[in-house]
Amino acid sequence: NLKKYINVAKNAGATPVLATPVSRRLFNSSGEIVNTYTDYCTAMAEVAKETQTILIDLCQKSKDLLEGYGDENSKKLFMIFGPGEYPNYPEGLTDNTHFNYEGAKKIASLVVEGLLENNINL
C-alpha cells in the first residue's frame, strides 16, 4: 500500500515522505527505550530505499528524545495523569503510547528536523 501511495504522490508532482512510528515509552532496566516496532521500522526503511523516497526515522529520533528525558521525566510528554485531574478520566490515565500537548509539540519538532535534514523546503 505504501508503494501505491508513493506512486500517486509522485505522479501528482508531490514529494512523498515516509516516517517510521514514534517510540513508545517503554524503558528496559538499563534505561534504554525498547523498540516495539522493529518490523514496521525495517519495512518502512526498505520501502523508502526501494522507491527512493525520503525517510524520517522518527523511531530513532523519538527514542533519543525519550532516553534524553529518562524514564521518570519522560512521563510529562505522555497522557499520564492522576485521578481527578481531567473530567474525562476520573480514574486517571497511564498511556505510554499517546503524547499530550507538550509531547506532541516535541514530536512535531522532530518531524520538522527530519524534513530540514532532507532539504524539504518548508
All heavy atoms as an XYZ file, in Angstrom:
946
protein
N       0.818     -1.201      0.000
C       0.000      0.000      0.000
C       0.860      1.263      0.000
O       0.497      2.247     -0.624
C      -0.959      0.005      1.185
C      -2.129     -0.921      0.977
O      -2.511     -1.216     -0.159
N      -2.702     -1.402      2.054
N       1.963      1.225      0.749
C       2.838      2.393      0.768
C       3.325      2.732     -0.634
O       3.378      3.904     -1.022
C       4.041      2.162      1.684
C       3.781      2.210      3.176
C       5.039      1.841      3.948
C       3.294      3.595      3.587
N       3.683      1.711     -1.386
C       4.180      1.939     -2.748
C       3.104      2.593     -3.617
O       3.407      3.469     -4.435
C       4.660      0.629     -3.374
C       5.919      0.092     -2.728
C       6.295     -1.247     -3.321
C       7.445     -1.865     -2.563
N       7.765     -3.214     -3.045
N       1.853      2.188     -3.430
C       0.764      2.804     -4.182
C       0.643      4.282     -3.831
O       0.511      5.135     -4.709
C      -0.558      2.098     -3.879
C      -0.670      0.719     -4.466
C      -2.001      0.084     -4.074
C      -2.034     -1.379     -4.470
N      -3.277     -2.029     -4.020
N       0.674      4.595     -2.537
C       0.568      5.989     -2.092
C       1.735      6.823     -2.615
O       1.570      7.965     -3.035
C       0.514      6.081     -0.572
C      -0.698      5.434      0.047
C      -0.576      4.648      1.183
C      -1.975      5.611     -0.486
C      -1.682      4.053      1.771
C      -3.085      5.022      0.084
C      -2.931      4.242      1.216
O      -4.022      3.662      1.794
N       2.928      6.241     -2.588
C       4.118      6.936     -3.073
C       3.969      7.247     -4.554
O       4.239      8.373     -4.994
C       5.387      6.099     -2.794
C       5.671      6.081     -1.287
C       6.581      6.623     -3.574
C       6.685      5.036     -0.861
N       3.524      6.260     -5.331
C       3.349      6.472     -6.773
C       2.299      7.536     -7.065
O       2.489      8.375     -7.949
C       2.998      5.161     -7.472
C       4.189      4.238     -7.572
O       5.332      4.683     -7.598
N       3.927      2.942     -7.615
N       1.197      7.510     -6.359
C       0.152      8.516     -6.558
C       0.704      9.907     -6.251
O       0.489     10.861     -7.005
C      -1.091      8.208     -5.688
C      -2.041      9.398     -5.641
C      -1.806      6.970     -6.202
N       1.445     10.023     -5.151
C       2.017     11.320     -4.769
C       3.005     11.805     -5.815
O       2.952     12.972     -6.252
C       2.692     11.211     -3.402
N       3.905     10.929     -6.243
C       4.905     11.317     -7.240
C       4.240     11.702     -8.560
O       4.638     12.682     -9.192
C       5.911     10.194     -7.450
C       6.894     10.059     -6.297
C       7.900      8.940     -6.541
C       8.919      8.861     -5.418
N       9.891      7.766     -5.614
N       3.228     10.933     -8.980
C       2.524     11.236    -10.234
C       1.777     12.563    -10.171
O       1.529     13.191    -11.196
C       1.572     10.104    -10.605
C       2.319      8.859    -11.047
O       3.462      8.926    -11.486
N       1.669      7.702    -10.922
N       1.431     12.994     -8.967
C       0.736     14.269     -8.794
C       1.721     15.428     -8.620
O       1.312     16.568     -8.425
C      -0.199     14.188     -7.592
N       3.015     15.113     -8.654
C       4.021     16.156     -8.512
C       4.392     16.469     -7.072
O       5.117     17.431     -6.811
N       3.920     15.667     -6.149
C       4.231     15.876     -4.733
C       5.515     15.134     -4.366
O       5.962     14.241     -5.085
C       3.080     15.367     -3.867
N       6.087     15.505     -3.256
C       7.266     14.826     -2.722
C       6.830     13.983     -1.541
O       6.587     14.509     -0.453
C       8.334     15.840     -2.258
O       8.695     16.672     -3.349
C       9.556     15.137     -1.717
N       6.711     12.680     -1.727
C       6.301     11.834     -0.598
C       7.424     11.730      0.438
O       8.608     11.764      0.092
C       6.021     10.480     -1.244
C       6.791     10.479     -2.512
C       6.924     11.909     -2.943
N       7.025     11.637      1.671
C       7.960     11.462      2.776
C       7.389     10.369      3.669
O       6.227     10.432      4.074
C       8.128     12.768      3.584
C       9.042     12.549      4.773
C       8.655     13.894      2.700
N       8.205      9.375      3.961
C       7.796      8.314      4.888
C       8.393      8.590      6.259
O       9.467      9.190      6.366
C       8.279      6.952      4.383
C       7.743      6.490      3.038
C       8.372      5.149      2.657
C       6.226      6.372      3.078
N       7.708      8.156      7.281
C       8.209      8.302      8.649
C       7.945      7.011      9.410
O       6.853      6.438      9.322
C       7.532      9.471      9.352
N       8.949      6.566     10.133
C       8.773      5.390     10.981
C       7.921      5.780     12.190
O       7.809      6.961     12.521
C      10.141      4.838     11.450
O      10.846      5.871     12.134
C      10.953      4.312     10.287
N       7.324      4.809     12.866
C       6.494      5.125     14.033
C       7.337      5.711     15.167
O       8.522      5.416     15.293
C       5.920      3.767     14.460
C       6.314      2.782     13.435
C       7.359      3.383     12.572
N       6.704      6.525     15.985
C       7.388      7.051     17.168
C       7.521      5.944     18.209
O       6.728      4.994     18.236
C       6.656      8.260     17.779
C       6.681      9.441     16.839
C       5.237      7.905     18.172
N       8.508      6.081     19.046
C       8.741      5.088     20.097
C       7.704      5.214     21.203
O       7.241      6.310     21.520
C      10.135      5.289     20.713
O      11.134      5.016     19.774
N       7.362      4.093     21.765
C       6.526      4.078     22.968
C       7.425      4.333     24.171
O       8.628      4.119     24.133
C       5.853      2.725     23.128
C       4.754      2.486     22.152
C       3.999      1.210     22.507
N       2.842      1.062     21.678
C       2.589      0.001     20.932
N       3.430     -1.013     20.913
N       1.503     -0.077     20.214
N       6.833      4.743     25.257
C       7.574      4.964     26.493
C       7.699      3.633     27.231
O       6.937      3.304     28.127
C       6.858      5.994     27.366
C       7.743      6.528     28.463
C       6.976      7.464     29.412
N       7.583      7.276     30.704
C       7.265      6.334     31.559
N       6.277      5.512     31.312
N       7.921      6.208     32.693
N       8.686      2.842     26.798
C       8.940      1.533     27.399
C      10.448      1.401     27.592
O      11.186      1.160     26.639
C       8.406      0.408     26.504
C       8.664     -1.021     26.969
C       8.009     -1.279     28.329
C       8.160     -2.014     25.935
N      10.888      1.597     28.828
C      12.309      1.549     29.151
C      12.687      0.172     29.672
O      11.921     -0.461     30.398
C      12.646      2.587     30.231
C      12.660      4.001     29.734
C      11.487      4.742     29.650
C      13.845      4.606     29.353
C      11.492      6.047     29.197
C      13.867      5.907     28.896
C      12.688      6.632     28.817
N      13.902     -0.270     29.322
C      14.414     -1.504     29.911
C      15.173     -1.165     31.197
O      15.264      0.011     31.582
C      15.275     -2.291     28.908
C      16.547     -1.568     28.508
O      17.031     -0.652     29.176
N      17.110     -1.970     27.377
N      15.735     -2.165     31.845
C      16.409     -1.946     33.132
C      17.687     -1.121     32.985
O      18.196     -0.593     33.972
C      16.724     -3.289     33.786
O      17.569     -4.056     32.946
N      18.191     -0.974     31.764
C      19.392     -0.162     31.526
C      19.047      1.285     31.188
O      19.925      2.080     30.861
C      20.210     -0.762     30.371
O      20.622     -2.060     30.682
N      17.754      1.613     31.196
C      17.333      2.977     30.896
C      17.250      3.282     29.416
O      17.233      4.443     29.013
N      17.158      2.234     28.601
C      17.041      2.407     27.155
C      15.622      2.069     26.703
O      14.976      1.189     27.267
C      18.026      1.490     26.431
C      19.475      1.771     26.767
C      20.419      0.710     26.222
O      19.998     -0.460     26.067
O      21.567      1.052     25.968
N      15.177      2.769     25.681
C      13.855      2.502     25.111
C      13.879      1.176     24.353
O      14.812      0.893     23.600
C      13.441      3.641     24.155
C      13.127      4.911     24.942
C      12.270      3.253     23.270
C      11.845      4.842     25.755
N      12.850      0.374     24.556
C      12.683     -0.886     23.841
C      11.863     -0.599     22.591
O      10.768     -0.037     22.671
C      11.960     -1.932     24.721
C      11.699     -3.208     23.943
C      12.748     -2.199     25.985
N      12.385     -0.962     21.433
C      11.672     -0.740     20.173
C      10.596     -1.810     20.009
O      10.900     -2.983     19.827
C      12.644     -0.765     18.991
C      11.958     -0.432     17.670
O      10.740     -0.322     17.596
N      12.737     -0.276     16.631
N       9.344     -1.384     20.058
C       8.230     -2.323     19.889
C       7.753     -2.376     18.442
O       6.801     -3.084     18.138
C       7.052     -1.936     20.803
O       6.635     -0.614     20.481
C       7.446     -2.009     22.262
N       8.421     -1.615     17.569
C       8.003     -1.536     16.165
C       9.107     -1.965     15.208
O       9.164     -1.495     14.075
C       7.627     -0.089     15.808
C       6.448      0.457     16.542
C       6.603      1.498     17.450
C       5.172     -0.028     16.309
C       5.515      2.034     18.113
C       4.086      0.497     16.965
C       4.260      1.529     17.865
O       3.187      2.059     18.514
N       9.991     -2.832     15.618
C      11.148     -3.188     14.803
C      10.756     -3.589     13.385
O      11.342     -3.090     12.410
C      11.951     -4.319     15.472
O      12.305     -3.905     16.789
C      13.204     -4.645     14.699
N       9.786     -4.463     13.238
C       9.384     -4.930     11.901
C       8.837     -3.787     11.039
O       9.127     -3.697      9.847
C       8.354     -6.046     11.994
C       8.926     -7.328     12.584
O      10.165     -7.482     12.583
O       8.136     -8.174     13.040
N       8.036     -2.911     11.649
C       7.479     -1.783     10.902
C       8.579     -0.833     10.448
O       8.563     -0.345      9.322
C       6.461     -1.012     11.756
C       5.203     -1.775     12.032
C       4.959     -2.302     13.295
C       4.246     -1.968     11.036
C       3.796     -3.014     13.556
C       3.077     -2.673     11.295
C       2.861     -3.186     12.553
O       1.718     -3.881     12.812
N       9.530     -0.561     11.342
C      10.633      0.348     11.006
C      11.484     -0.222      9.878
O      11.865      0.497      8.951
C      11.485      0.634     12.244
S      10.589      1.526     13.533
N      11.763     -1.509      9.957
C      12.554     -2.161      8.917
C      11.817     -2.131      7.585
O      12.403     -1.790      6.551
C      12.864     -3.619      9.320
O      13.601     -3.605     10.547
C      13.671     -4.336      8.254
N      10.538     -2.450      7.593
C       9.743     -2.453      6.360
C       9.666     -1.046      5.761
O       9.796     -0.878      4.543
C       8.343     -2.994      6.636
N       9.486     -0.053      6.594
C       9.400      1.325      6.114
C      10.720      1.742      5.463
O      10.729      2.356      4.387
C       9.066      2.257      7.272
C       8.797      3.678      6.864
S       7.201      3.941      6.070
C       6.095      3.684      7.431
N      11.823      1.389      6.088
C      13.144      1.731      5.530
C      13.373      1.017      4.199
O      13.927      1.608      3.256
C      14.242      1.382      6.533
N      12.935     -0.224      4.107
C      13.095     -0.976      2.856
C      12.275     -0.353      1.729
O      12.751     -0.224      0.605
C      12.700     -2.444      3.068
C      13.693     -3.225      3.896
C      13.224     -4.618      4.264
O      12.080     -5.007      3.900
O      13.993     -5.328      4.939
N      11.045      0.030      2.031
C      10.191      0.656      1.013
C      10.792      2.003      0.596
O      10.823      2.333     -0.593
C       8.741      0.826      1.519
C       7.930      1.714      0.583
C       8.075     -0.527      1.686
N      11.278      2.764      1.552
C      11.881      4.063      1.235
C      13.086      3.886      0.311
O      13.229      4.612     -0.675
C      12.294      4.776      2.519
N      13.916      2.914      0.622
C      15.103      2.671     -0.198
C      14.707      2.198     -1.596
O      15.215      2.689     -2.602
C      16.004      1.637      0.471
C      17.299      1.401     -0.256
C      18.198      0.442      0.496
C      19.503      0.243     -0.266
N      20.420     -0.643      0.439
N      13.792      1.248     -1.647
C      13.362      0.669     -2.925
C      12.718      1.704     -3.838
O      12.891      1.670     -5.051
C      12.381     -0.473     -2.649
C      11.893     -1.196     -3.875
C      10.905     -2.295     -3.533
O      11.075     -2.955     -2.482
O       9.952     -2.484     -4.309
N      11.983      2.636     -3.251
C      11.251      3.629     -4.043
C      11.971      4.974     -4.109
O      11.438      5.924     -4.666
C       9.837      3.846     -3.467
O       9.961      4.326     -2.125
C       9.013      2.574     -3.518
N      13.153      5.035     -3.507
C      13.924      6.284     -3.444
C      13.082      7.419     -2.870
O      12.985      8.511     -3.440
C      14.492      6.641     -4.811
C      15.455      5.601     -5.336
C      16.019      5.950     -6.696
O      15.421      6.699     -7.462
N      17.181      5.389     -6.990
N      12.459      7.123     -1.725
C      11.594      8.064     -1.029
C      12.284      8.512      0.252
O      12.936      7.721      0.929
C      10.237      7.399     -0.705
O       9.641      6.970     -1.930
C       9.297      8.340      0.017
N      12.115      9.770      0.574
C      12.693     10.308      1.805
C      12.102      9.579      3.003
O      10.893      9.316      3.059
C      12.406     11.814      1.904
C      13.162     12.548      0.790
C      12.784     12.366      3.276
C      12.739     13.978      0.612
N      12.956      9.266      3.964
C      12.527      8.602      5.196
C      12.969      9.430      6.392
O      14.137      9.801      6.504
C      13.143      7.207      5.298
C      12.849      6.452      6.595
C      11.388      6.026      6.646
C      13.765      5.251      6.725
N      12.033      9.710      7.269
C      12.353     10.322      8.558
C      12.257      9.218      9.595
O      11.198      8.603      9.764
C      11.386     11.476      8.897
C      11.488     12.574      7.839
C      11.693     12.019     10.297
C      10.469     13.682      8.012
N      13.350      8.951     10.259
C      13.391      7.882     11.250
C      12.915      8.420     12.601
O      13.698      8.696     13.506
C      14.796      7.291     11.355
C      14.824      6.004     12.155
O      13.797      5.646     12.773
O      15.890      5.359     12.183
N      11.593      8.578     12.713
C      11.009      9.069     13.961
C      11.197      8.086     15.101
O      11.241      8.488     16.263
C       9.518      9.358     13.784
C       9.156     10.697     13.197
C       7.643     10.847     13.118
C       9.754     11.826     13.981
N      11.313      6.822     14.762
C      11.544      5.822     15.804
C      12.857      6.142     16.530
O      12.896      6.217     17.753
C      11.571      4.420     15.195
S      11.664      3.116     16.417
N      13.916      6.365     15.773
C      15.214      6.666     16.384
C      15.217      8.046     17.022
O      15.717      8.223     18.133
C      16.332      6.570     15.334
C      17.725      6.761     15.926
C      18.072      5.674     16.937
O      17.949      4.492     16.640
N      18.493      6.068     18.124
N      14.648      9.029     16.342
C      14.625     10.386     16.879
C      13.844     10.442     18.196
O      14.266     11.087     19.156
C      14.024     11.366     15.867
C      14.924     11.674     14.687
C      14.244     12.656     13.740
C      15.159     13.079     12.617
N      16.349     13.812     13.071
N      12.694      9.777     18.246
C      11.897      9.795     19.471
C      12.551      8.959     20.570
O      12.468      9.291     21.749
C      10.461      9.340     19.206
O      10.424      8.028     18.689
N      13.226      7.888     20.180
C      13.986      7.082     21.144
C      15.050      7.940     21.812
O      15.174      7.956     23.036
C      14.620      5.887     20.438
C      15.502      5.011     21.306
C      16.127      3.894     20.457
C      16.930      2.903     21.259
N      18.113      3.447     21.899
N      15.795      8.674     20.998
C      16.830      9.563     21.539
C      16.223     10.619     22.462
O      16.769     10.922     23.528
C      17.597     10.241     20.403
C      18.420      9.260     19.570
O      18.668      8.116     20.025
O      18.805      9.643     18.446
N      15.092     11.187     22.031
C      14.410     12.191     22.846
C      14.012     11.620     24.205
O      14.309     12.200     25.255
C      13.168     12.706     22.108
C      12.260     13.647     22.899
C      12.881     15.028     22.989
C      10.878     13.720     22.263
N      13.337     10.469     24.180
C      12.841      9.874     25.422
C      13.979      9.442     26.334
O      13.910      9.636     27.552
C      11.913      8.700     25.116
C      10.630      9.069     24.368
C       9.837      7.826     24.032
C       9.805     10.055     25.166
N      15.019      8.869     25.766
C      16.158      8.468     26.591
C      16.847      9.687     27.192
O      17.356      9.637     28.314
C      17.142      7.631     25.775
C      16.612      6.248     25.486
C      17.515      5.405     24.611
O      18.522      5.917     24.077
O      17.189      4.207     24.446
N      16.833     10.796     26.465
C      17.385     12.041     26.998
C      16.590     12.541     28.196
O      17.160     13.085     29.142
N      15.290     12.350     28.161
C      14.443     12.738     29.286
C      14.571     11.746     30.438
O      14.456     12.117     31.596
C      12.977     12.795     28.849
C      12.540     14.134     28.332
C      12.846     14.533     27.037
C      11.803     14.995     29.122
C      12.438     15.763     26.547
C      11.387     16.228     28.644
C      11.715     16.599     27.358
O      11.311     17.828     26.880
N      14.756     10.481     30.103
C      14.821      9.438     31.124
C      13.446      8.889     31.445
O      12.415      9.475     31.083
N      13.430      7.771     32.137
C      12.181      7.055     32.430
C      11.173      7.942     33.157
O      10.050      8.132     32.699
C      12.499      5.796     33.245
C      11.303      4.885     33.420
O      10.221      5.174     32.880
O      11.455      3.862     34.107
N      11.546      8.492     34.263
C      10.600      9.259     35.082
C      10.220     10.577     34.428
O       9.045     10.933     34.339
C      11.187      9.498     36.478
C      10.216     10.075     37.466
C       8.998      9.195     37.718
O       9.115      7.953     37.678
O       7.911      9.758     37.962
N      11.196     11.323     33.962
C      10.954     12.650     33.403
C      10.172     12.600     32.091
O       9.452     13.538     31.756
C      12.287     13.379     33.214
C      12.134     14.873     33.179
O      11.220     15.437     33.766
N      13.038     15.528     32.483
N      10.289     11.505     31.345
C       9.581     11.391     30.060
C       8.073     11.266     30.240
O       7.313     11.492     29.297
C      10.109     10.208     29.252
O       9.843      8.986     29.914
N       7.619     10.957     31.440
C       6.181     10.843     31.692
C       5.449     12.136     31.368
O       4.286     12.112     30.985
C       5.920     10.459     33.146
C       6.306      9.052     33.474
C       6.044      8.751     34.948
C       6.466      7.332     35.297
N       6.236      7.048     36.724
N       6.148     13.270     31.501
C       5.478     14.552     31.275
C       5.164     14.805     29.802
O       4.508     15.785     29.470
C       6.291     15.699     31.863
C       7.599     15.988     31.204
C       8.299     17.119     31.946
C       9.636     17.436     31.316
N      10.316     18.489     32.073
N       5.594     13.908     28.909
C       5.302     14.038     27.481
C       4.114     13.184     27.037
O       3.672     13.287     25.897
C       6.533     13.648     26.653
C       7.809     14.448     26.918
C       8.960     13.890     26.092
C       7.604     15.926     26.644
N       3.607     12.353     27.927
C       2.572     11.380     27.568
C       1.268     11.638     28.320
O       1.202     12.443     29.245
C       3.074      9.957     27.862
C       4.121      9.497     26.896
C       5.452      9.828     27.085
C       3.784      8.759     25.776
C       6.426      9.428     26.188
C       4.746      8.347     24.866
C       6.071      8.685     25.079
N       0.247     10.925     27.901
C      -1.068     11.016     28.540
C      -1.036     10.229     29.850
O      -1.628      9.151     29.965
C      -2.146     10.476     27.597
C      -2.298     11.252     26.305
S      -2.995     12.889     26.554
C      -4.655     12.469     27.029
N      -0.338     10.792     30.798
C      -0.200     10.164     32.117
C      -0.598     11.203     33.155
O       0.027     12.267     33.255
C       1.248      9.683     32.352
C       1.626      8.636     31.310
C       1.408      9.150     33.772
C       3.078      8.188     31.357
N      -1.664     10.905     33.879
C      -2.114     11.829     34.915
C      -2.939     11.082     35.955
O      -3.426      9.988     35.713
C      -2.906     12.997     34.322
C      -3.826     12.632     33.198
C      -5.096     12.165     33.448
C      -3.416     12.777     31.879
C      -5.946     11.825     32.411
C      -4.259     12.452     30.832
C      -5.524     11.979     31.105
N      -3.038     11.686     37.101
C      -3.691     11.048     38.242
C      -5.201     11.228     38.263
O      -5.773     11.990     37.471
N      -5.844     10.529     39.185
C      -7.299     10.626     39.346
C      -7.732     12.068     39.606
O      -7.078     12.810     40.335
C      -7.586      9.754     40.556
C      -6.416      8.834     40.656
C      -5.243      9.601     40.132
N      -8.836     12.462     38.951
C      -9.421     13.769     39.178
C      -8.758     14.925     38.448
O      -9.232     16.054     38.535
N      -7.705     14.692     37.708
C      -7.028     15.784     37.004
C      -7.808     16.235     35.769
O      -7.750     17.411     35.404
C      -5.607     15.383     36.596
C      -4.640     15.304     37.760
C      -3.220     15.034     37.311
O      -2.724     15.739     36.409
O      -2.605     14.101     37.871
N      -8.495     15.293     35.107
C      -9.282     15.606     33.919
C     -10.650     14.940     34.042
O     -10.735     13.746     34.359
C      -8.583     15.103     32.639
C      -7.316     15.848     32.322
C      -6.079     15.349     32.704
C      -7.365     17.067     31.649
C      -4.916     16.040     32.424
C      -6.210     17.761     31.365
C      -4.987     17.247     31.748
O      -3.841     17.934     31.481
N     -11.723     15.702     33.756
C     -13.074     15.155     33.905
C     -13.333     13.899     33.071
O     -14.080     13.023     33.496
C     -13.990     16.296     33.442
C     -13.164     17.527     33.498
C     -11.731     17.108     33.338
N     -12.731     13.805     31.888
C     -12.959     12.647     31.022
C     -12.277     11.386     31.546
O     -12.559     10.286     31.065
C     -12.483     12.926     29.599
C     -13.374     13.911     28.880
O     -14.464     14.224     29.327
N     -12.909     14.420     27.756
N     -11.362     11.542     32.471
C     -10.617     10.406     33.039
C     -10.632     10.501     34.555
O      -9.608     10.765     35.188
C      -9.181     10.380     32.507
C      -9.097     10.298     31.008
C      -8.931     11.439     30.231
C      -9.205      9.069     30.366
C      -8.864     11.361     28.848
C      -9.138      8.977     28.981
C      -8.971     10.134     28.235
O      -8.905     10.046     26.868
N     -11.788     10.296     35.158
C     -11.888     10.470     36.617
C     -10.963      9.545     37.405
O     -10.528      9.889     38.500
C     -13.361     10.178     36.923
C     -13.877      9.451     35.727
C     -13.039      9.863     34.565
N     -10.607      8.405     36.818
C      -9.723      7.448     37.487
C      -8.247      7.735     37.198
O      -7.367      7.045     37.710
C     -10.047      6.015     37.025
C     -11.506      5.616     37.140
C     -11.952      5.475     38.580
O     -11.167      4.955     39.393
O     -13.080      5.904     38.884
N      -7.987      8.706     36.313
C      -6.622      8.962     35.858
C      -6.336      8.136     34.620
O      -7.191      7.406     34.121
N      -5.112      8.242     34.125
C      -4.743      7.517     32.918
C      -3.234      7.327     32.877
O      -2.481      8.231     33.224
C      -5.186      8.287     31.667
C      -4.944      7.625     30.311
C      -5.806      6.372     30.148
C      -5.226      8.605     29.182
N      -2.816      6.153     32.453
C      -1.408      5.885     32.180
C      -1.324      5.327     30.767
O      -1.599      4.160     30.537
C      -0.810      4.882     33.193
O      -0.937      5.424     34.496
C       0.666      4.624     32.891
N      -0.973      6.205     29.830
C      -0.901      5.850     28.417
C       0.514      6.172     27.936
O       0.865      7.330     27.748
C      -1.942      6.648     27.638
C      -1.972      6.326     26.152
O      -0.972      5.790     25.631
O      -2.978      6.649     25.496
N       1.315      5.150     27.764
C       2.711      5.320     27.370
C       2.907      5.294     25.848
O       4.022      5.132     25.368
C       3.569      4.227     28.011
C       3.683      4.413     29.496
O       4.132      5.451     29.963
N       3.245      3.420     30.254
N       1.808      5.446     25.108
C       1.857      5.458     23.651
C       1.496      6.828     23.088
O       2.148      7.325     22.180
C       0.904      4.392     23.064
O       1.325      3.109     23.527
C       0.912      4.401     21.544
N       0.465      7.443     23.630
C      -0.056      8.691     23.074
C       0.498      9.895     23.833
O       0.530      9.907     25.062
C      -1.582      8.676     23.104
C      -2.126      7.583     22.251
N      -2.545      6.384     22.774
C      -2.268      7.488     20.910
C      -2.953      5.601     21.779
N      -2.786      6.250     20.647
N       0.884     10.900     23.061
C       1.503     12.089     23.627
C       0.458     13.108     24.070
O      -0.608     13.217     23.475
C       2.430     12.736     22.596
C       3.595     11.869     22.231
C       3.536     11.033     21.132
C       4.736     11.860     23.003
C       4.599     10.220     20.799
C       5.807     11.054     22.690
C       5.740     10.220     21.586
N       0.803     13.864     25.104
C      -0.006     15.008     25.471
C       0.428     16.189     24.597
O       1.227     16.026     23.670
C       0.137     15.312     26.976
C       1.567     15.632     27.378
O       2.390     16.067     26.562
N       1.886     15.425     28.641
N      -0.081     17.372     24.875
C       0.214     18.538     24.046
C       1.722     18.806     23.975
O       2.268     19.026     22.898
C      -0.538     19.752     24.590
C      -0.308     21.004     23.793
C      -0.879     21.168     22.532
C       0.489     22.029     24.293
C      -0.665     22.315     21.791
C       0.711     23.182     23.553
C       0.135     23.320     22.314
O       0.357     24.453     21.576
N       2.388     18.812     25.112
C       3.837     19.064     25.137
C       4.597     18.006     24.347
O       5.508     18.316     23.586
C       4.365     19.119     26.566
C       4.269     20.450     27.234
C       4.817     21.610     26.416
O       5.994     21.571     25.978
O       4.068     22.563     26.194
N       4.239     16.752     24.552
C       4.892     15.664     23.835
C       4.657     15.755     22.345
O       5.571     15.526     21.539
N       3.440     16.108     21.949
C       3.110     16.238     20.526
C       3.937     17.349     19.885
O       4.400     17.208     18.747
C       1.618     16.504     20.355
N       4.140     18.443     20.607
C       4.980     19.527     20.072
C       6.420     19.052     19.887
O       7.056     19.383     18.883
C       4.948     20.744     21.008
C       3.654     21.511     20.973
C       3.679     22.859     21.663
C       4.542     22.992     22.861
N       4.423     24.280     23.553
N       6.916     18.263     20.819
C       8.287     17.735     20.706
C       8.401     16.821     19.481
O       9.381     16.895     18.740
C       8.684     16.965     21.964
C       8.804     17.803     23.203
C      10.063     18.616     23.179
C      10.207     19.360     24.490
N      11.334     20.279     24.480
N       7.407     15.963     19.280
C       7.444     15.050     18.133
C       7.308     15.835     16.834
O       8.007     15.550     15.852
C       6.356     13.962     18.249
C       6.602     13.093     19.498
C       6.285     13.120     16.990
C       7.959     12.400     19.544
N       6.444     16.834     16.813
C       6.307     17.669     15.611
C       7.634     18.346     15.278
O       8.013     18.443     14.101
C       5.213     18.718     15.811
N       8.373     18.767     16.294
C       9.671     19.397     16.026
C      10.661     18.383     15.451
O      11.518     18.744     14.639
C      10.231     20.064     17.285
O      10.659     19.104     18.228
N      10.530     17.111     15.839
C      11.388     16.081     15.253
C      11.059     15.856     13.781
O      11.945     15.594     12.969
C      11.257     14.762     16.023
C      11.734     14.773     17.474
C      11.491     13.411     18.123
C      13.195     15.172     17.582
N       9.779     15.960     13.438
C       9.371     15.834     12.033
C       9.966     16.988     11.224
O      10.546     16.777     10.152
C       7.836     15.799     11.893
C       7.419     15.859     10.427
C       7.262     14.559     12.566
N       9.852     18.202     11.746
C      10.422     19.355     11.061
C      11.932     19.177     10.913
O      12.497     19.431      9.845
C      10.090     20.668     11.805
C      10.866     21.842     11.224
C       8.597     20.937     11.758
N      12.579     18.727     11.961
C      14.021     18.463     11.901
C      14.344     17.481     10.772
O      15.283     17.691      9.999
C      14.473     17.892     13.244
C      15.932     17.545     13.357
C      16.234     16.936     14.713
O      16.359     17.706     15.690
O      16.337     15.685     14.809
N      13.566     16.407     10.678
C      13.775     15.417      9.625
C      13.553     15.987      8.235
O      14.273     15.659      7.296
N      12.560     16.849      8.091
C      12.309     17.492      6.803
C      13.481     18.384      6.414
O      13.950     18.365      5.279
C      11.010     18.301      6.850
C       9.725     17.493      6.978
C       8.539     18.416      7.255
C       9.485     16.652      5.741
N      13.968     19.165      7.368
C      15.095     20.051      7.095
C      16.363     19.260      6.776
O      17.130     19.650      5.891
C      15.329     20.994      8.279
C      14.214     22.015      8.530
C      14.456     22.769      9.825
C      14.074     22.960      7.358
N      16.579     18.170      7.473
C      17.745     17.317      7.199
C      17.714     16.759      5.776
O      18.754     16.472      5.202
C      17.796     16.143      8.189
C      18.184     16.537      9.588
C      17.978     15.425     10.607
O      17.393     14.365     10.263
O      18.394     15.619     11.760
N      16.502     16.613      5.242
C      16.339     16.078      3.886
C      16.100     17.169      2.855
O      15.645     16.898      1.742
C      15.202     15.052      3.870
C      15.608     13.757      4.514
O      16.334     12.976      3.905
N      15.201     13.525      5.753
N      16.390     18.412      3.262
C      16.277     19.563      2.362
C      14.879     19.740      1.769
O      14.739     20.124      0.609
C      17.325     19.480      1.241
C      18.718     19.505      1.798
O      19.047     20.340      2.651
N      19.551     18.576      1.349
N      13.875     19.399      2.567
C      12.494     19.662      2.147
C      12.180     21.104      2.478
O      12.250     21.511      3.645
C      11.501     18.709      2.855
C      11.818     17.254      2.533
C      10.071     19.060      2.491
C      11.636     16.887      1.088
N      11.862     21.886      1.485
C      11.599     23.300      1.696
C      10.258     23.496      2.377
O       9.230     23.075      1.868
C      11.621     24.027      0.342
C      11.521     25.531      0.491
O      11.540     26.056      1.592
N      11.436     26.204     -0.638
N      10.293     24.132      3.522
C       9.050     24.429      4.232
C       8.601     25.824      3.880
O       7.928     26.502      4.486
C       9.260     24.282      5.744
C       9.711     22.893      6.204
C       9.992     22.889      7.689
C       8.655     21.863      5.880
